[in-house]
Amino acid sequence: MIWIIEHLLSTIIFLPLLLAVFLLVIPGTWERAIRWVSLFGSLLILGVTMLAWRAMSWNAGFELQEVIPWIPSVGITYKLGVDGTAMLLMWLAAFLVPIVFIGSWREVSKNVKMFHVLILLLETGMLGVFAALDVFLFYIFWEVVLIPMYFLIGMWGSGNRIRVAFKFILYTMAGSVLMLAAILYAAWQCGGTFDLLTWYDKGFNPIQQFWLFGAFALAFAIKVPMFPVHTWLPDTHTEAPTAGSVLLAGVLLKMGTYGFFRFAMPLFPLAVVKFAPLMLTLSVIGIVYGALVSLVQVDLKRLIAYSSVSHLGFVMLGLFSLEPHAVQGAIIQMINHGLSTGALFLMVGMIYHRRHSRLIADYGGIARIVPMFAALFIFLSFASVGMPGLNNFVGEFLVLLGTFQTQTPYAAIAVLGVILAAGYMLWAVQRVFFGPITHDENRALTDLTGREYLALLPLVALIVAIGVYPKPWLSKIESSTEQFLKLTKRVEMIVPVAKNTTGE
């Protein structure tokens, strides 16, 4: 128990891995036992995450640090630590996994044991990404995430799942290879250490910053995904199982935005000044383009997938605006998007399980058949478009407020994304839930079950809580926002080339 208290982050990260190993010794035919063990185990992980939450002071830089020599001969350490932003994202990952297990209780009927093992391995990778303070360790966790997601899509996806799984891994690996080369070069320039805080202190000269920023930014932009490297996302969301879509939208995409927040921007502030107009332009294009393409989608799941391109454009816009309100809005929007879009994907999975169709034209008028399902879906649609009083409004309002102060033209164009979001979501709601019932198959649909309420209501409660009273959440990221801006605005500091390990 004392070890757990002293190593809370390690406990949180590796509990899913230990639970996955335990599941491997359970006979595959004991499917009910596997589901219950996975659910209670994930709730235990969430509980330990809340212990770490309570142990945080939220205003003291990186807390709960753990430092253990790992490969000292090449400067690699096992170093963990979290600030407010990292802790919130770890909590989001730990919170969504039990929701996924509950939501997939009836939907996954083949290879049940392997499905739960892969979700738990994915959780270890996600948690590790947000806690790592050694850049090489961060890269290891970054790559670990790819393997279980690849198999989740390939084994439990639909349609062209094999092709989509390959596309997913090829896109992300392409960016990862460049990032690895940049990591190795940066470590060599910083005296052979991979310690992130040391990299912050030593810095890089302008030419190094431009090239290193480019390598890191491409890897993170693919993961976000930003326009024009977003094309893997709609296909992946469409063919992935519900659990994969929820975790992809809820957490994996935030690995990209977190990468910009923690690595690419603070490490290379001169490059940020140079590339900010390009990144702001791509962010605004993503906002408007994602919304416009969502308007013409005939597949409900694909519509929500393209909406993620638009919503995450707001996150990138807020970060590169370099204004405190906008940055805070970007961070809280990472959480908001994970909750609202994750819930929408969960509900699409529920209706697909009943009707075996995601086509909007195959529905119509089903609000009178499944009234509670319709009510909750409409509520989540309002949250997605940023209705005041719900969570997305807080993030998008802060992003636009801050961006108007520093980058007015970009903010003026980004507002179109809010208007278009109301258009594509409300039009989809109208076509799916209202009007006459045009397909007799829909008359046999059943409304939400108790298990489905159990999966959705915690998400609904948090959406309302953040929307009505965001202060407790915003206060937890004030310190990390200030530190981010302090590091990213070091443009007046022209850094000489750092000495390499030979002292030359």
C-alpha positions as CSV (number, residue, x, y, z in Angstrom):
1,M,0.0,0.0,0.0
2,I,2.8,2.4,0.8
3,W,4.5,1.6,-2.5
4,I,1.2,2.4,-4.3
5,I,1.0,5.8,-2.5
6,E,4.6,6.6,-3.4
7,H,4.2,5.5,-7.0
8,L,0.6,6.5,-7.9
9,L,1.4,7.2,-11.5
10,S,3.1,3.9,-12.1
11,T,0.2,2.1,-10.4
12,I,-2.3,3.8,-12.6
13,I,-0.4,3.1,-15.8
14,F,0.4,-0.5,-15.2
15,L,-2.7,-1.7,-13.4
16,P,-4.4,-2.2,-16.8
17,L,-1.5,-4.2,-18.0
18,L,-1.6,-6.4,-14.9
19,L,-5.3,-6.9,-15.3
20,A,-4.8,-7.8,-19.0
21,V,-2.3,-10.5,-18.0
22,F,-4.7,-11.8,-15.4
23,L,-7.4,-12.1,-18.0
24,L,-5.2,-14.2,-20.2
25,V,-5.2,-17.0,-17.5
26,I,-9.0,-17.0,-17.4
27,P,-10.6,-19.6,-19.8
28,G,-12.0,-17.9,-22.9
29,T,-15.3,-19.6,-22.4
30,W,-15.9,-17.8,-19.1
31,E,-17.1,-14.7,-20.9
32,R,-19.3,-13.4,-18.1
33,A,-16.4,-13.6,-15.6
34,I,-14.2,-11.8,-18.1
35,R,-16.6,-8.9,-18.5
36,W,-17.1,-8.5,-14.8
37,V,-13.4,-8.7,-14.0
38,S,-12.6,-6.1,-16.7
39,L,-15.3,-3.8,-15.5
40,F,-14.4,-3.9,-11.8
41,G,-10.7,-3.7,-12.7
42,S,-11.3,-0.6,-14.8
43,L,-13.3,1.0,-11.9
44,L,-10.4,0.2,-9.6
45,I,-8.0,2.0,-12.0
46,L,-10.4,5.0,-12.1
47,G,-10.4,4.9,-8.3
48,V,-6.6,5.0,-8.1
49,T,-6.6,7.8,-10.6
50,M,-8.9,9.8,-8.3
51,L,-6.4,9.2,-5.5
52,A,-3.8,10.8,-7.6
53,W,-6.3,13.6,-8.4
54,R,-6.7,14.3,-4.7
55,A,-3.0,14.2,-4.1
56,M,-2.4,17.0,-6.6
57,S,-2.0,20.6,-5.5
58,W,-2.8,21.7,-9.1
59,N,-0.4,24.7,-8.9
60,A,3.1,23.3,-8.4
61,G,4.3,22.4,-11.9
62,F,4.9,18.7,-12.5
63,E,3.7,16.7,-9.4
64,L,3.8,13.1,-8.3
65,Q,7.1,12.7,-10.0
66,E,8.9,9.3,-10.2
67,V,12.5,9.1,-11.4
68,I,14.2,5.7,-11.8
69,P,17.3,5.1,-13.9
70,W,16.3,2.9,-16.9
71,I,19.0,2.9,-19.5
72,P,21.6,5.3,-18.0
73,S,24.2,4.5,-20.6
74,V,22.2,6.4,-23.2
75,G,20.5,8.9,-20.9
76,I,17.1,7.3,-20.7
77,T,15.2,7.4,-17.4
78,Y,11.9,6.2,-16.3
79,K,10.5,9.6,-15.4
80,L,6.8,10.4,-14.7
81,G,5.0,13.5,-13.6
82,V,1.8,15.4,-14.3
83,D,0.5,18.9,-14.2
84,G,-3.2,19.9,-14.3
85,T,-3.6,19.2,-18.1
86,A,-1.9,15.8,-18.0
87,M,-3.9,14.8,-14.9
88,L,-7.2,15.7,-16.5
89,L,-6.4,13.7,-19.6
90,M,-5.3,10.7,-17.6
91,W,-8.6,11.0,-15.7
92,L,-10.5,11.2,-19.0
93,A,-8.8,8.0,-20.2
94,A,-9.5,6.1,-17.0
95,F,-13.1,7.4,-16.9
96,L,-14.0,6.3,-20.5
97,V,-12.7,2.7,-20.3
98,P,-15.4,1.4,-17.9
99,I,-18.0,3.3,-19.9
100,V,-16.7,1.4,-23.0
101,F,-16.9,-1.9,-21.2
102,I,-20.5,-1.3,-20.1
103,G,-21.4,0.0,-23.6
104,S,-19.9,-3.1,-25.3
105,W,-21.4,-5.6,-22.9
106,R,-23.8,-7.1,-25.5
107,E,-22.2,-5.8,-28.7
108,V,-19.0,-7.9,-28.6
109,S,-19.8,-11.6,-28.8
110,K,-16.6,-13.1,-30.4
111,N,-13.2,-13.3,-28.9
112,V,-14.4,-11.6,-25.8
113,K,-11.3,-12.2,-23.8
114,M,-9.0,-10.8,-26.4
115,F,-11.2,-7.7,-26.9
116,H,-10.9,-6.8,-23.2
117,V,-7.2,-7.6,-23.1
118,L,-6.6,-5.2,-26.0
119,I,-8.7,-2.4,-24.5
120,L,-6.6,-2.7,-21.3
121,L,-3.4,-2.6,-23.2
122,L,-4.6,0.4,-25.0
123,E,-5.4,2.0,-21.6
124,T,-1.8,1.5,-20.4
125,G,-0.5,3.2,-23.5
126,M,-2.9,6.1,-23.3
127,L,-2.1,6.8,-19.6
128,G,1.6,6.5,-20.1
129,V,1.6,9.1,-22.9
130,F,0.2,11.8,-20.6
131,A,2.5,11.0,-17.7
132,A,5.9,10.5,-19.3
133,L,8.5,13.2,-18.7
134,D,11.3,11.3,-20.5
135,V,10.8,11.9,-24.2
136,F,12.0,8.4,-25.2
137,L,9.5,6.9,-22.6
138,F,6.8,9.1,-24.1
139,Y,7.6,7.6,-27.6
140,I,7.4,4.1,-26.3
141,F,3.9,4.7,-24.9
142,W,2.9,6.6,-28.1
143,E,3.8,3.5,-30.1
144,V,2.2,1.0,-27.7
145,V,-1.2,2.6,-28.4
146,L,-1.0,1.7,-32.1
147,I,-0.9,-2.1,-31.6
148,P,-4.1,-2.8,-29.7
149,M,-6.1,-0.2,-31.8
150,Y,-4.9,-1.9,-35.0
151,F,-6.2,-5.2,-33.8
152,L,-9.4,-3.8,-32.4
153,I,-10.2,-2.3,-35.8
154,G,-9.1,-5.4,-37.8
155,M,-10.9,-8.0,-35.6
156,W,-14.1,-6.3,-34.5
157,G,-14.6,-3.6,-37.1
158,S,-17.0,-3.7,-40.0
159,G,-16.9,-3.4,-43.8
160,N,-13.3,-2.7,-45.1
161,R,-11.8,-3.1,-41.6
162,I,-8.5,-4.7,-42.7
163,R,-7.8,-1.9,-45.3
164,V,-8.7,0.8,-42.7
165,A,-6.6,-0.8,-40.0
166,F,-3.6,-0.7,-42.4
167,K,-4.4,2.9,-43.4
168,F,-4.5,3.9,-39.7
169,I,-1.2,2.3,-38.8
170,L,0.6,3.5,-41.9
171,Y,-0.5,7.1,-41.4
172,T,0.5,7.2,-37.7
173,M,3.8,5.3,-38.2
174,A,4.8,7.7,-41.0
175,G,4.7,10.6,-38.5
176,S,6.2,8.5,-35.7
177,V,9.3,7.6,-37.7
178,L,10.1,11.3,-38.3
179,M,9.4,12.1,-34.7
180,L,11.8,9.4,-33.5
181,A,14.6,10.8,-35.7
182,A,13.9,14.2,-34.2
183,I,13.9,12.8,-30.7
184,L,17.3,11.2,-31.2
185,Y,18.8,14.3,-32.7
186,A,17.5,16.6,-30.0
187,A,18.8,14.2,-27.3
188,W,22.2,14.3,-28.9
189,Q,22.2,18.1,-29.0
190,C,21.2,18.2,-25.3
191,G,24.1,16.2,-24.1
192,G,22.6,12.7,-24.5
193,T,19.6,13.1,-22.2
194,F,16.0,12.5,-23.0
195,D,14.7,14.4,-20.0
196,L,12.0,16.8,-21.1
197,L,12.6,19.3,-18.4
198,T,16.3,19.4,-19.4
199,W,15.3,20.0,-23.0
200,Y,13.1,23.0,-21.8
201,D,16.1,24.5,-20.1
202,K,18.8,24.0,-22.8
203,G,16.8,24.9,-25.8
204,F,17.8,24.8,-29.5
205,N,19.0,27.3,-32.1
206,P,16.6,28.7,-34.7
207,I,17.5,26.3,-37.5
208,Q,17.3,23.3,-35.2
209,Q,13.9,24.5,-33.9
210,F,12.4,24.8,-37.4
211,W,13.4,21.3,-38.5
212,L,12.6,19.6,-35.2
213,F,9.3,21.4,-34.9
214,G,8.4,20.2,-38.4
215,A,9.1,16.6,-37.5
216,F,7.2,16.7,-34.2
217,A,4.3,18.7,-35.6
218,L,3.7,16.3,-38.5
219,A,3.4,13.3,-36.1
220,F,1.1,15.2,-33.8
221,A,-1.0,16.8,-36.7
222,I,-1.7,13.3,-38.1
223,K,-2.9,12.1,-34.7
224,V,-5.1,15.2,-34.1
225,P,-5.9,15.0,-37.1
226,M,-5.4,18.3,-38.8
227,F,-6.3,19.2,-42.4
228,P,-4.9,17.9,-44.8
229,V,-3.6,14.8,-43.0
230,H,-7.0,13.9,-41.6
231,T,-8.2,11.4,-44.3
232,W,-7.5,8.3,-42.2
233,L,-9.9,9.4,-39.4
234,P,-13.4,9.2,-41.1
235,D,-12.6,5.7,-42.5
236,T,-11.2,4.5,-39.2
237,H,-14.2,5.8,-37.2
238,T,-16.7,4.4,-39.7
239,E,-15.3,0.8,-39.7
240,A,-14.0,0.7,-36.0
241,P,-16.1,-1.1,-33.4
242,T,-18.0,1.2,-31.0
243,A,-15.4,0.8,-28.3
244,G,-12.6,1.8,-30.7
245,S,-14.5,4.9,-31.9
246,V,-15.2,6.1,-28.4
247,L,-11.6,5.7,-27.2
248,L,-10.3,7.1,-30.5
249,A,-12.4,10.2,-30.3
250,G,-12.2,10.5,-26.5
251,V,-8.5,10.0,-25.9
252,L,-6.3,9.0,-28.8
253,L,-7.0,12.2,-30.8
254,K,-6.1,14.2,-27.7
255,M,-2.6,12.6,-27.8
256,G,-2.0,14.8,-30.8
257,T,-3.2,18.0,-29.3
258,Y,-1.4,17.2,-26.0
259,G,1.8,16.6,-28.1
260,F,1.6,20.1,-29.4
261,F,0.9,21.4,-25.9
262,R,3.6,19.5,-24.1
263,F,6.4,19.1,-26.7
264,A,6.2,20.8,-30.1
265,M,5.3,24.3,-29.0
266,P,7.2,24.8,-25.6
267,L,10.4,23.2,-27.0
268,F,10.5,25.2,-30.2
269,P,9.1,28.7,-29.5
270,L,10.9,30.4,-32.4
271,A,9.5,27.8,-34.8
272,V,6.0,28.5,-33.3
273,V,6.3,32.2,-34.3
274,K,7.4,31.2,-37.8
275,F,4.8,28.6,-38.4
276,A,1.9,30.1,-36.4
277,P,0.2,31.6,-39.5
278,L,0.3,28.3,-41.3
279,M,-1.0,26.4,-38.3
280,L,-3.8,28.9,-37.6
281,T,-4.8,28.8,-41.3
282,L,-4.9,25.0,-41.3
283,S,-6.9,25.0,-38.1
284,V,-9.5,27.3,-39.5
285,I,-9.7,25.3,-42.7
286,G,-10.2,22.2,-40.6
287,I,-13.0,23.9,-38.7
288,V,-15.0,25.0,-41.8
289,Y,-14.0,22.0,-44.0
290,G,-15.0,19.4,-41.4
291,A,-18.3,21.1,-40.8
292,L,-19.1,21.4,-44.5
293,V,-18.3,17.8,-45.2
294,S,-20.4,16.7,-42.2
295,L,-23.4,18.5,-43.9
296,V,-23.3,16.1,-46.9
297,Q,-22.7,12.8,-45.1
298,V,-25.3,10.0,-45.4
299,D,-23.7,7.8,-42.8
300,L,-24.4,9.0,-39.2
301,K,-21.1,7.7,-37.8
302,R,-19.2,9.3,-40.6
303,L,-20.9,12.6,-39.9
304,I,-19.8,12.5,-36.3
305,A,-16.3,11.5,-37.4
306,Y,-16.0,14.6,-39.7
307,S,-17.4,16.8,-36.9
308,S,-14.3,15.8,-34.9
309,V,-12.0,17.3,-37.5
310,S,-14.0,20.6,-37.0
311,H,-14.1,20.5,-33.2
312,L,-10.4,19.7,-32.8
313,G,-9.7,22.6,-35.2
314,F,-10.9,24.8,-32.3
315,V,-8.4,23.2,-30.0
316,M,-5.5,23.9,-32.4
317,L,-6.8,27.4,-33.0
318,G,-6.8,28.1,-29.3
319,L,-3.3,26.7,-28.7
320,F,-1.7,28.7,-31.5
321,S,-3.5,31.9,-30.6
322,L,-1.1,32.0,-27.6
323,E,-3.7,33.9,-25.5
324,P,-4.5,32.6,-21.9
325,H,-8.2,32.4,-22.4
326,A,-7.9,30.6,-25.8
327,V,-5.3,28.2,-24.4
328,Q,-7.5,27.4,-21.4
329,G,-10.4,26.9,-23.8
330,A,-8.4,24.6,-26.0
331,I,-7.4,22.4,-23.0
332,I,-10.9,22.2,-21.6
333,Q,-12.2,21.5,-25.1
334,M,-10.0,18.4,-25.2
335,I,-12.0,17.1,-22.3
336,N,-15.3,18.3,-23.6
337,H,-14.9,16.7,-27.0
338,G,-14.0,13.4,-25.4
339,L,-17.2,13.4,-23.3
340,S,-19.7,14.6,-25.9
341,T,-18.4,13.0,-29.1
342,G,-17.5,9.8,-27.2
343,A,-21.1,9.7,-26.0
344,L,-22.4,10.3,-29.5
345,F,-20.4,7.4,-30.9
346,L,-21.6,5.2,-28.1
347,M,-25.2,6.0,-29.0
348,V,-24.6,5.4,-32.7
349,G,-23.2,2.0,-31.7
350,M,-26.4,1.3,-29.7
351,I,-28.7,2.1,-32.6
352,Y,-26.5,0.2,-35.1
353,H,-26.6,-2.9,-32.8
354,R,-30.5,-2.8,-33.0
355,R,-30.9,-1.9,-36.7
356,H,-27.5,-2.9,-38.3
357,S,-27.5,0.3,-40.3
358,R,-25.7,3.7,-39.9
359,L,-27.4,5.3,-43.0
360,I,-29.5,8.3,-42.1
361,A,-32.0,7.4,-44.8
362,D,-32.8,4.1,-43.1
363,Y,-34.3,5.9,-40.1
364,G,-36.9,8.7,-39.8
365,G,-39.6,9.2,-37.2
366,I,-38.1,6.9,-34.6
367,A,-38.5,9.4,-31.8
368,R,-42.0,8.0,-31.2
369,I,-40.6,4.5,-31.1
370,V,-37.5,5.1,-28.9
371,P,-38.3,8.4,-27.1
372,M,-35.6,8.2,-24.4
373,F,-33.0,7.3,-26.9
374,A,-34.1,10.3,-29.1
375,A,-34.1,12.6,-26.1
376,L,-30.5,11.7,-25.0
377,F,-29.2,11.8,-28.6
378,I,-30.7,15.3,-29.1
379,F,-29.2,16.4,-25.8
380,L,-25.8,15.2,-26.8
381,S,-26.2,16.9,-30.2
382,F,-26.9,20.2,-28.4
383,A,-23.8,19.7,-26.4
384,S,-21.8,19.0,-29.6
385,V,-22.9,22.2,-31.3
386,G,-22.0,24.3,-28.2
387,M,-25.3,25.2,-26.7
388,P,-24.9,27.5,-23.7
389,G,-25.2,25.6,-20.4
390,L,-23.5,22.5,-21.8
391,N,-19.8,21.7,-21.9
392,N,-18.7,22.4,-25.5
393,F,-19.9,26.0,-25.2
394,V,-17.3,26.7,-22.5
395,G,-14.4,25.5,-24.5
396,E,-15.4,27.1,-27.9
397,F,-16.4,30.4,-26.3
398,L,-13.0,30.7,-24.5
399,V,-11.2,29.8,-27.7
400,L,-13.0,32.4,-29.8
401,L,-12.8,35.0,-27.0
402,G,-9.1,34.7,-26.8
403,T,-8.5,34.3,-30.5
404,F,-10.5,37.5,-31.2
405,Q,-8.0,39.4,-29.1
406,T,-4.9,38.2,-30.8
407,Q,-5.9,36.7,-34.2
408,T,-9.2,38.4,-35.1
409,P,-9.5,37.4,-38.8
410,Y,-9.0,33.7,-37.9
411,A,-11.6,33.9,-35.1
412,A,-14.1,35.6,-37.5
413,I,-13.8,32.7,-39.9
414,A,-13.9,30.1,-37.2
415,V,-17.3,31.3,-36.0
416,L,-18.7,29.8,-39.2
417,G,-17.8,26.4,-37.7
418,V,-20.3,27.0,-34.8
419,I,-23.1,28.0,-37.2
420,L,-22.4,25.0,-39.6
421,A,-22.3,22.6,-36.6
422,A,-25.8,23.6,-35.7
423,G,-26.8,23.0,-39.3
424,Y,-25.4,19.5,-39.7
425,M,-26.3,18.1,-36.3
426,L,-29.9,19.5,-36.2
427,W,-30.5,18.4,-39.8
428,A,-29.3,14.9,-38.9
429,V,-31.5,14.8,-35.8
430,Q,-34.5,15.9,-37.9
431,R,-34.0,13.2,-40.5
432,V,-33.3,10.4,-38.0
433,F,-35.9,11.1,-35.3
434,F,-38.7,13.1,-36.8
435,G,-41.2,13.0,-39.7
436,P,-43.1,9.9,-40.7
437,I,-41.8,6.3,-40.1
438,T,-40.8,5.3,-43.6
439,H,-39.3,1.9,-42.7
440,D,-41.4,-0.8,-41.0
441,E,-38.2,-2.3,-39.6
442,N,-37.9,0.7,-37.3
443,R,-41.2,-0.1,-35.5
444,A,-39.5,-3.0,-33.7
445,L,-36.7,-0.9,-32.2
446,T,-36.4,-1.1,-28.5
447,D,-35.6,1.9,-26.2
448,L,-32.6,2.3,-23.9
449,T,-31.9,-0.5,-21.4
450,G,-30.7,-0.1,-17.9
451,R,-27.2,-1.0,-18.9
452,E,-27.2,1.7,-21.6
453,Y,-28.4,4.3,-19.1
454,L,-25.6,3.3,-16.9
455,A,-23.1,4.0,-19.7
456,L,-24.6,7.3,-20.8
457,L,-25.8,9.1,-17.6
458,P,-22.3,9.7,-16.2
459,L,-21.3,11.3,-19.4
460,V,-24.5,13.4,-19.4
461,A,-23.9,14.5,-15.8
462,L,-20.4,15.7,-16.6
463,I,-21.5,17.5,-19.7
464,V,-24.0,19.5,-17.6
465,A,-21.6,20.0,-14.7
466,I,-18.9,21.5,-16.9
467,G,-21.3,23.6,-18.8
468,V,-23.1,25.1,-15.8
469,Y,-20.1,25.5,-13.5
470,P,-16.8,25.3,-15.3
471,K,-14.7,27.1,-12.7
472,P,-13.5,24.0,-10.8
473,W,-12.2,22.5,-14.1
474,L,-10.6,25.7,-15.4
475,S,-8.9,26.4,-12.1
476,K,-7.1,23.1,-12.4
477,I,-5.4,24.1,-15.6
478,E,-4.4,27.6,-14.8
479,S,-0.9,26.7,-13.7
480,S,-0.2,24.5,-16.7
481,T,-1.6,27.2,-19.0
482,E,0.7,29.8,-17.5
483,Q,3.7,27.5,-17.8
484,F,2.9,26.6,-21.4
485,L,2.7,30.3,-22.3
486,K,5.9,31.1,-20.5
487,L,7.8,28.5,-22.4
488,T,6.2,29.1,-25.7
489,K,6.7,32.9,-25.6
490,R,10.5,32.7,-25.1
491,V,10.9,34.1,-28.6
492,E,13.3,36.8,-27.4
493,M,15.8,34.1,-26.3
494,I,18.0,33.1,-29.2
495,V,19.6,29.9,-28.1
496,P,23.1,28.8,-29.2
497,V,23.6,25.3,-30.5
498,A,23.7,23.0,-27.5
499,K,26.9,21.2,-26.9
500,N,26.9,17.5,-27.9
501,T,28.3,14.7,-25.8
502,T,31.8,15.2,-27.1
503,G,31.9,18.8,-25.9
504,E,32.6,20.2,-29.4
